[in-house]
């Protein structure tokens, strides 16, 4: 068992790093008061490979103003590309589920770069997948699991003739105002769930071999024929292969979903340190002698639009600050040839003669959700 802790806290709980299928923290909450209502506050930040990281690349989702993020507009691929965020071959989406405000679907897809050698833009598959999932969520009265949402999006991509080939990994979540989040992760994108200065849970990458993640694919017929003749079947995993998780959200929790452009350059401890720094800087988490890190009363205000700002701050909310900080530091680490990140360490492990050092330049996408318990008269605080 390995524990990740905030630098300032000596009281952060340990966690199990082994992935768990439909793991639930409900048993730990059995002695706590029931959560009456959780509000969900989410932001995204991204930066395409080889481009500058810009403040305007951080997008803060406000369901009162806009009900979706990531739905492509236009009939042709060229029209759709014009409306995409600066995320390169990565894509992401955020959408309410149905007409009610009780569920939020969101996720990240990372286009598999190897398709470029076949003359295919991997971004088309990733953005198409996210767009179809967002539309499915918006039209659904209830989406039961993120893996089923992923299946719906995958089926729609297969029916889209403008996407004849391509592939991507995916990390998809559905969060509820009842205080639960379900996550499906396929490949080497992934999530990190933080609670009061400690890692509560995280995903492990699904890999066929080094740098070969599980991936959804559309494989054109001529490649299927070639592989039958010459061998070497193309990789084509299914949404049913995704690891599934179920977590309980508590007041002040931070959930991070990110593509491998983050995880290849920052480990869980790095991201925890970034989140703790910003949460404590703005006063959402505070350090106490008796309880370690606790959620402050300010947290509920800081997630609201306009609560965070200033001359040099582009983000208007705390979740926007976190998303931008994680994406920005991943970008810096990716271009640092003196700091060995997680990818470099894996190369050194599997290929010690390669002499690989530094970060791994890649597309970067981050989604950050902060959960806030809404108090009503008579409600009891969480322990």
VMD Tcl script that draws the C-alpha trace (Angstrom):
set ca {
  {0.00 0.00 0.00}
  {1.28 3.42 -0.92}
  {0.06 6.67 0.57}
  {0.04 10.02 -1.18}
  {-0.24 12.99 1.14}
  {-0.26 16.72 0.88}
  {3.07 18.25 1.75}
  {1.65 20.11 4.76}
  {-0.57 17.39 6.15}
  {0.48 14.58 8.45}
  {-3.06 13.25 8.88}
  {-4.09 12.40 5.33}
  {-5.68 8.97 4.96}
  {-4.00 6.17 3.04}
  {-5.57 4.57 0.00}
  {-5.31 1.39 -2.04}
  {-3.63 1.98 -5.40}
  {-4.98 -1.26 -6.90}
  {-7.91 -0.57 -9.29}
  {-11.24 -1.84 -8.13}
  {-14.28 -2.75 -10.21}
  {-17.26 -0.72 -9.08}
  {-15.50 0.15 -5.83}
  {-17.77 2.19 -3.61}
  {-16.88 4.27 -0.61}
  {-20.44 3.96 0.70}
  {-19.38 1.56 3.42}
  {-16.99 4.18 4.79}
  {-19.82 6.69 4.84}
  {-22.25 4.42 6.66}
  {-21.50 6.09 9.96}
  {-21.70 9.55 8.47}
  {-24.78 11.66 7.90}
  {-26.48 11.22 4.55}
  {-25.53 13.74 1.89}
  {-28.69 15.77 1.14}
  {-27.53 17.37 -2.11}
  {-24.21 17.81 -3.92}
  {-23.70 20.56 -6.48}
  {-21.26 19.79 -9.28}
  {-18.81 22.42 -10.53}
  {-16.59 21.59 -13.49}
  {-14.00 23.22 -15.74}
  {-11.74 22.11 -18.58}
  {-8.29 23.14 -19.75}
  {-6.27 21.97 -22.74}
  {-3.26 22.62 -24.92}
  {-2.41 21.09 -28.27}
  {0.99 19.54 -28.89}
  {3.55 22.07 -30.07}
  {1.39 25.09 -29.18}
  {1.63 27.68 -26.43}
  {-0.56 27.15 -23.40}
  {-2.97 30.09 -23.31}
  {-5.16 31.29 -20.45}
  {-8.21 31.30 -22.71}
  {-7.82 27.55 -23.14}
  {-9.52 27.11 -19.76}
  {-13.29 26.74 -20.09}
  {-15.65 26.93 -17.13}
  {-18.93 25.06 -17.50}
  {-21.98 26.98 -16.35}
  {-25.17 24.95 -16.98}
  {-27.30 28.04 -16.44}
  {-25.70 29.64 -19.51}
  {-24.77 26.65 -21.67}
  {-25.98 23.07 -21.47}
  {-23.08 21.38 -23.25}
  {-19.42 21.56 -24.20}
  {-17.86 19.44 -26.91}
  {-20.76 18.98 -29.35}
  {-19.43 19.50 -32.87}
  {-21.30 21.80 -35.24}
  {-21.43 21.46 -39.02}
  {-21.96 18.70 -41.55}
  {-18.41 18.32 -42.84}
  {-15.21 17.53 -40.95}
  {-13.81 20.91 -42.02}
  {-16.78 22.73 -40.47}
  {-16.52 20.72 -37.28}
  {-12.80 21.35 -36.90}
  {-13.29 25.11 -36.80}
  {-15.22 24.88 -33.55}
  {-12.87 22.57 -31.69}
  {-10.91 23.72 -28.63}
  {-7.12 23.91 -28.66}
  {-6.63 20.30 -27.61}
  {-5.00 18.75 -30.67}
  {-5.85 15.06 -30.97}
  {-7.41 15.11 -27.49}
  {-11.11 15.85 -27.06}
  {-13.45 16.40 -24.13}
  {-17.12 17.00 -23.43}
  {-19.38 18.19 -20.60}
  {-23.16 17.84 -20.77}
  {-26.19 17.68 -18.54}
  {-28.02 14.37 -18.65}
  {-31.52 14.98 -19.97}
  {-33.66 17.95 -19.01}
  {-33.06 17.81 -15.28}
  {-30.10 19.18 -13.34}
  {-29.50 15.97 -11.42}
  {-26.70 14.40 -13.48}
  {-23.66 15.62 -15.36}
  {-21.77 13.57 -17.96}
  {-18.21 14.47 -18.88}
  {-15.11 12.84 -20.24}
  {-11.90 12.84 -22.25}
  {-10.85 10.95 -25.38}
  {-7.25 10.85 -26.60}
  {-6.86 10.14 -30.31}
  {-4.27 7.44 -31.06}
  {-1.44 9.18 -32.89}
  {-0.34 6.05 -34.75}
  {-3.18 6.53 -37.22}
  {-1.38 9.50 -38.78}
  {0.96 7.07 -40.58}
  {-2.14 5.79 -42.44}
  {-3.15 9.30 -43.46}
  {-5.84 9.52 -40.77}
  {-6.31 12.47 -38.40}
  {-6.86 10.84 -34.96}
  {-8.56 14.01 -33.75}
  {-11.62 13.26 -35.89}
  {-12.34 10.02 -34.02}
  {-11.73 11.53 -30.56}
  {-13.81 14.66 -31.15}
  {-16.54 12.68 -32.88}
  {-16.74 10.23 -29.98}
  {-17.03 13.03 -27.41}
  {-19.59 14.90 -29.48}
  {-21.81 11.85 -29.85}
  {-21.59 11.08 -26.13}
  {-22.56 14.65 -25.27}
  {-25.57 14.47 -27.58}
  {-26.61 11.09 -26.16}
  {-26.41 12.48 -22.63}
  {-28.43 15.57 -23.50}
  {-31.19 13.51 -25.09}
  {-31.38 10.86 -22.38}
  {-33.76 11.02 -19.46}
  {-31.31 8.87 -17.54}
  {-27.92 7.40 -18.46}
  {-27.27 4.39 -16.26}
  {-23.49 3.95 -16.62}
  {-20.62 5.78 -18.33}
  {-19.63 2.52 -20.03}
  {-23.04 2.40 -21.72}
  {-22.66 6.06 -22.72}
  {-19.26 5.18 -24.20}
  {-20.88 2.32 -26.11}
  {-23.53 4.68 -27.53}
  {-20.88 7.14 -28.67}
  {-18.76 4.37 -30.17}
  {-21.73 2.97 -32.10}
  {-22.48 6.43 -33.50}
  {-18.87 6.93 -34.61}
  {-19.04 3.62 -36.49}
  {-22.12 4.89 -38.32}
  {-20.49 8.21 -39.24}
  {-19.09 7.92 -42.78}
  {-17.01 11.05 -42.28}
  {-14.90 9.07 -39.76}
  {-13.68 6.10 -41.86}
  {-10.81 5.22 -39.51}
  {-9.14 6.16 -36.25}
  {-9.05 5.33 -32.58}
  {-8.82 6.75 -29.08}
  {-8.64 6.00 -25.39}
  {-11.42 7.31 -23.13}
  {-12.15 8.27 -19.52}
  {-15.87 8.97 -19.01}
  {-17.78 9.97 -15.87}
  {-21.37 10.53 -14.80}
  {-21.83 12.47 -11.56}
  {-25.06 12.83 -9.62}
  {-26.31 15.51 -7.26}
  {-27.10 12.63 -4.91}
  {-23.37 12.45 -4.28}
  {-22.15 9.62 -6.48}
  {-19.90 9.48 -9.52}
  {-19.42 6.54 -11.87}
  {-16.33 6.36 -14.07}
  {-15.35 4.15 -17.02}
  {-11.71 4.21 -18.07}
  {-10.31 2.57 -21.20}
  {-6.60 2.95 -21.96}
  {-4.08 5.37 -20.50}
  {-6.20 8.44 -19.88}
  {-7.43 8.31 -16.31}
  {-8.78 9.91 -13.16}
  {-7.57 11.01 -9.73}
  {-10.01 11.53 -6.83}
  {-8.71 13.83 -4.08}
  {-10.22 14.43 -0.65}
  {-8.96 16.88 1.97}
  {-5.31 16.80 0.97}
  {-4.99 13.12 0.08}
  {-5.53 10.75 -2.82}
  {-8.83 8.95 -2.26}
  {-8.65 6.80 -5.41}
  {-7.16 6.70 -8.90}
  {-7.24 4.62 -12.05}
  {-4.46 2.47 -13.43}
  {-3.67 2.54 -17.17}
  {-4.88 -0.35 -19.30}
  {-2.02 -1.41 -21.57}
  {-1.47 -4.24 -24.05}
  {2.25 -3.50 -23.78}
  {4.49 -0.51 -23.11}
  {3.03 2.65 -24.71}
  {0.25 0.58 -26.31}
  {-2.98 1.40 -24.48}
  {-6.38 -0.19 -24.83}
  {-8.21 1.77 -27.52}
  {-11.48 2.00 -29.37}
  {-11.04 1.86 -33.14}
  {-12.73 2.12 -36.50}
  {-10.67 -0.08 -38.82}
  {-11.22 0.26 -42.58}
  {-11.77 -2.92 -44.56}
  {-8.51 -2.72 -46.51}
  {-6.50 -2.77 -43.27}
  {-8.46 -5.78 -42.05}
  {-7.63 -7.57 -45.32}
  {-3.95 -6.61 -45.07}
  {-3.70 -7.90 -41.52}
  {-5.32 -11.18 -42.57}
  {-2.68 -11.61 -45.27}
  {0.41 -10.33 -43.52}
  {-0.53 -10.79 -39.85}
  {-0.56 -8.24 -37.06}
  {-4.24 -7.63 -36.35}
  {-5.05 -3.95 -35.59}
  {-5.97 -3.13 -32.02}
  {-9.68 -2.71 -31.48}
  {-10.89 -2.93 -27.89}
  {-14.51 -2.52 -26.85}
  {-16.27 -0.20 -24.37}
  {-17.06 -3.33 -22.35}
  {-13.32 -3.65 -21.65}
  {-13.26 -0.36 -19.71}
  {-12.57 -0.51 -15.99}
  {-15.55 0.74 -13.97}
  {-15.54 2.64 -10.70}
  {-18.22 4.03 -8.42}
  {-17.32 6.66 -5.85}
  {-19.14 8.72 -3.27}
  {-18.50 12.44 -3.51}
  {-18.09 14.45 -0.34}
  {-18.01 18.17 0.34}
  {-14.86 19.74 -1.11}
  {-13.70 16.69 -3.08}
  {-11.72 17.27 -6.28}
  {-12.01 14.85 -9.21}
  {-9.46 15.14 -12.02}
  {-9.85 13.46 -15.42}
  {-6.93 13.84 -17.81}
  {-5.33 12.47 -20.95}
  {-1.92 10.83 -20.91}
  {-0.37 14.18 -21.80}
  {-0.80 14.87 -18.09}
  {-0.10 11.42 -16.62}
  {3.06 10.90 -18.72}
  {4.52 14.07 -17.21}
  {2.96 14.37 -13.74}
  {2.38 11.58 -11.25}
  {-0.39 11.43 -8.66}
  {1.75 13.15 -6.03}
  {2.54 16.01 -8.44}
  {-1.15 16.61 -9.17}
  {-2.03 16.34 -5.48}
  {0.59 18.97 -4.66}
  {-0.77 21.32 -7.34}
  {-4.34 20.94 -6.12}
  {-3.37 21.36 -2.46}
  {-1.37 24.47 -3.26}
  {-4.25 26.15 -5.10}
  {-6.99 24.97 -2.74}
  {-5.06 26.32 0.26}
  {-3.99 29.47 -1.56}
  {-7.63 30.44 -2.15}
  {-8.80 29.14 1.22}
  {-10.97 26.21 0.08}
  {-8.88 23.75 2.09}
  {-7.29 24.82 5.37}
  {-4.72 23.13 7.60}
  {-5.68 22.46 11.21}
  {-3.64 21.00 14.05}
  {-6.31 18.58 15.21}
  {-7.84 17.39 11.91}
  {-5.22 18.03 9.24}
  {-6.67 19.50 6.05}
  {-10.38 20.37 6.20}
  {-12.84 21.99 3.81}
  {-13.50 25.62 4.67}
  {-16.75 27.56 4.48}
  {-15.22 29.56 1.61}
  {-15.24 26.55 -0.72}
  {-18.93 26.94 -1.56}
  {-18.35 30.53 -2.69}
  {-15.14 29.93 -4.64}
  {-16.77 27.56 -7.16}
  {-19.28 30.20 -8.28}
  {-18.64 32.26 -11.45}
  {-16.77 35.46 -10.71}
  {-15.64 34.37 -7.25}
  {-12.02 34.03 -8.36}
  {-10.48 36.69 -10.52}
  {-8.11 39.53 -10.85}
  {-5.92 41.28 -13.33}
  {-3.67 38.29 -13.98}
  {-6.21 35.49 -13.48}
  {-8.22 34.35 -16.49}
  {-10.31 31.83 -14.58}
  {-13.44 32.97 -12.75}
  {-13.84 29.91 -10.52}
  {-11.74 27.66 -8.33}
  {-12.29 24.66 -10.61}
  {-11.02 26.75 -13.51}
  {-7.91 27.66 -11.54}
  {-7.24 23.98 -10.79}
  {-7.77 22.82 -14.37}
  {-5.50 25.56 -15.72}
  {-2.82 24.91 -13.09}
  {-2.68 21.17 -13.81}
  {-2.64 21.63 -17.59}
  {-0.06 24.41 -17.34}
  {2.33 22.45 -15.15}
  {1.95 19.35 -17.32}
  {2.84 21.52 -20.32}
  {5.96 22.85 -18.59}
  {7.01 19.36 -17.47}
  {6.51 17.97 -20.98}
  {9.11 20.38 -22.36}
  {11.61 20.01 -19.52}
  {14.44 17.76 -20.73}
  {16.05 17.62 -17.30}
  {13.09 16.36 -15.28}
  {12.25 12.69 -15.76}
  {8.49 12.27 -15.63}
  {6.51 9.01 -15.36}
  {6.90 8.25 -19.09}
  {10.67 8.72 -19.01}
  {10.94 6.42 -16.02}
  {8.93 3.74 -17.82}
  {11.18 4.03 -20.90}
  {14.23 3.66 -18.67}
  {12.65 0.60 -17.07}
  {11.76 -1.22 -20.29}
  {14.49 0.15 -22.58}
  {17.48 1.09 -20.40}
  {19.72 1.61 -23.43}
  {17.49 4.28 -24.99}
  {18.89 7.07 -22.77}
  {15.50 8.81 -22.67}
  {15.28 11.74 -20.28}
  {12.87 14.59 -19.63}
  {9.20 15.05 -20.37}
  {7.01 13.75 -23.18}
  {5.54 16.40 -25.47}
  {1.91 15.59 -26.19}
  {-1.60 17.01 -26.35}
  {-2.92 17.85 -22.87}
  {-6.52 17.86 -21.64}
  {-7.84 18.18 -18.08}
  {-11.30 18.17 -16.53}
  {-11.70 19.17 -12.88}
  {-14.86 18.70 -10.83}
  {-15.34 20.12 -7.33}
  {-18.28 18.78 -5.32}
  {-20.02 21.06 -2.84}
  {-22.58 19.99 -0.27}
  {-25.58 22.27 -0.37}
  {-26.96 22.84 3.12}
  {-30.68 23.04 3.82}
  {-32.31 23.84 7.15}
  {-32.01 20.82 9.39}
  {-29.25 19.16 7.37}
  {-26.39 17.66 9.31}
  {-22.78 18.37 8.40}
  {-20.58 15.51 7.24}
  {-18.14 14.19 9.80}
}
mol new
graphics top color blue
foreach p $ca { graphics top sphere $p radius 0.5 }
foreach p [lrange $ca 0 end-1] q [lrange $ca 1 end] { graphics top cylinder $p $q radius 0.2 }
display resetview
